[in-house]
C-alpha cells in the first residue's frame, strides 16, 4: 500500500504556469477586517484611538488601537495588569470596587488618554438568555404587529 503522507514535506516543483493574483479592487476582506470596520469604523474618525478592555477576576488586559491613514487598525499599546484581592471563585461583578481601582491603575500605567472603549467580560460573568420564537412567515409577522 502506498503511503499517502510520503510527499507531505517535499518541496513542490515550480510550474511554468503563472499564478493568478487577485485584483486590487476585487479583493475579499477577511471576517476580522469586516468586523472591525463595521463595529469600530463607523463610529470613529481617522486617527482616533480606541482602548479595548478585558476584565477577569485576576487580571485586566488593555489594548489600544488607532486608525492609520490607510484606514487600517494598528495596535499601539498592549498591557496585562495582574492583581490580587478577589477570592478564588469570585467574579468581576461581585467585586466592582476592587476591579474599578485596578482598572484606574492599569490605565495610568499605560498612559491611556482616549475616552473610546470596547469592554469584554468573561462568559461566566455574562447573563445569557435563550429566547425561543415560533417560526413565522412574513405575512404572520406583519399581522402580529
C-alpha positions in Angstrom: 0.0 0.0 0.0 1.3 3.4 -0.9 2.0 5.8 1.9 -0.3 8.9 1.5 2.0 11.1 3.6 5.2 10.3 1.7 5.3 13.6 -0.2 3.9 15.7 2.6 7.2 17.7 3.4 8.8 17.6 -0.1 9.1 20.9 -2.0 6.8 21.3 -4.9 8.3 21.9 -8.3 7.7 25.3 -9.7 5.4 25.2 -12.7 5.7 27.5 -15.7 2.1 28.4 -15.4 1.6 31.9 -13.9 0.0 32.0 -10.5 -3.3 34.0 -10.6 -3.2 37.1 -8.4 -6.3 38.8 -7.1 -7.0 42.3 -8.5 -6.6 45.1 -6.0 -10.1 46.4 -6.4 -11.7 43.0 -6.2 -10.1 41.7 -3.0 -12.2 39.9 -0.5 -11.9 41.1 3.1 -11.3 38.8 6.0 -14.0 38.3 8.6 -11.9 40.2 11.2 -11.4 43.1 8.9 -15.1 43.4 8.2 -15.9 43.1 11.8 -13.6 45.9 12.8 -14.8 48.2 10.0 -18.5 47.5 10.9 -18.2 47.8 14.7 -15.4 50.4 15.0 -15.1 52.1 11.6 -18.5 53.8 11.5 -18.2 55.4 14.9 -14.6 56.7 14.7 -12.8 59.2 12.6 -9.3 58.7 11.0 -6.6 58.9 13.6 -8.9 58.3 16.5 -7.9 55.8 19.2 -9.9 53.1 20.9 -9.0 51.2 24.0 -10.0 47.5 24.4 -10.6 46.3 28.0 -10.9 42.7 29.1 -11.8 42.2 32.7 -11.2 38.9 34.6 -11.0 38.2 38.3 -7.2 38.2 38.4 -6.1 40.4 35.6 -7.1 43.3 33.3 -5.9 43.3 29.6 -5.7 46.6 27.8 -5.0 47.1 24.1 -5.1 50.4 22.3 -5.7 50.6 18.6 -5.8 53.5 16.2 -6.8 54.1 12.6 -3.9 55.0 10.3 -4.0 57.0 7.1 -4.7 53.8 5.1 -7.9 53.2 7.2 -6.3 50.2 8.8 -6.4 49.4 12.5 -3.0 49.4 14.2 -2.1 48.0 17.6 -0.4 50.9 19.5 -0.2 49.6 23.1 -0.9 46.3 24.9 -0.7 45.7 28.7 -1.7 42.9 31.1 -2.3 44.2 34.6 -2.3 41.3 37.1 -3.7 41.9 40.6 -4.8 40.1 43.8 -7.6 40.7 46.2 -10.5 38.8 44.7 -11.1 35.5 46.4 -10.9 32.3 44.5 -14.1 31.7 42.7 -15.0 35.4 42.9 -16.2 37.3 39.8 -15.7 40.7 38.4 -19.4 41.6 39.2 -19.1 40.6 42.8 -16.1 43.0 43.3 -16.7 46.1 41.3 -14.8 48.5 43.6 -11.6 46.4 43.5 -11.8 45.9 39.7 -12.5 49.7 39.2 -9.5 50.6 41.3 -7.2 48.2 39.5 -8.6 49.5 36.1 -7.7 53.0 37.1 -4.1 51.9 38.0 -3.8 50.0 34.7 -4.9 52.9 32.6 -2.5 55.2 34.4 0.4 52.7 33.9 -0.3 52.5 30.2 -0.9 56.3 29.9 -4.2 56.0 28.1 -5.9 59.3 27.3 -8.7 58.2 24.9 -12.3 58.0 26.1 -13.4 55.5 23.5 -13.6 52.0 24.9 -14.7 48.5 24.0 -15.2 46.2 27.0 -15.2 42.4 27.3 -16.2 40.4 30.3 -15.8 36.6 30.9 -18.6 34.4 29.7 -19.1 33.2 33.3 -20.0 36.8 34.3 -22.3 37.4 31.4 -26.1 37.0 31.6 -27.2 34.9 28.7 -30.8 34.1 27.9 -32.1 31.8 25.2 -35.4 33.1 23.7 -37.4 30.8 21.6 -39.8 32.3 19.0 -42.2 30.5 16.7 -41.3 30.3 13.0 -43.5 32.8 11.2 -43.9 33.8 7.6 -43.6 37.5 6.6 -47.4 37.8 6.5 -47.8 36.4 10.0 -45.1 38.8 11.3 -47.0 41.8 9.7 -50.2 40.7 11.4 -48.6 40.2 14.8 -47.7 44.0 15.0 
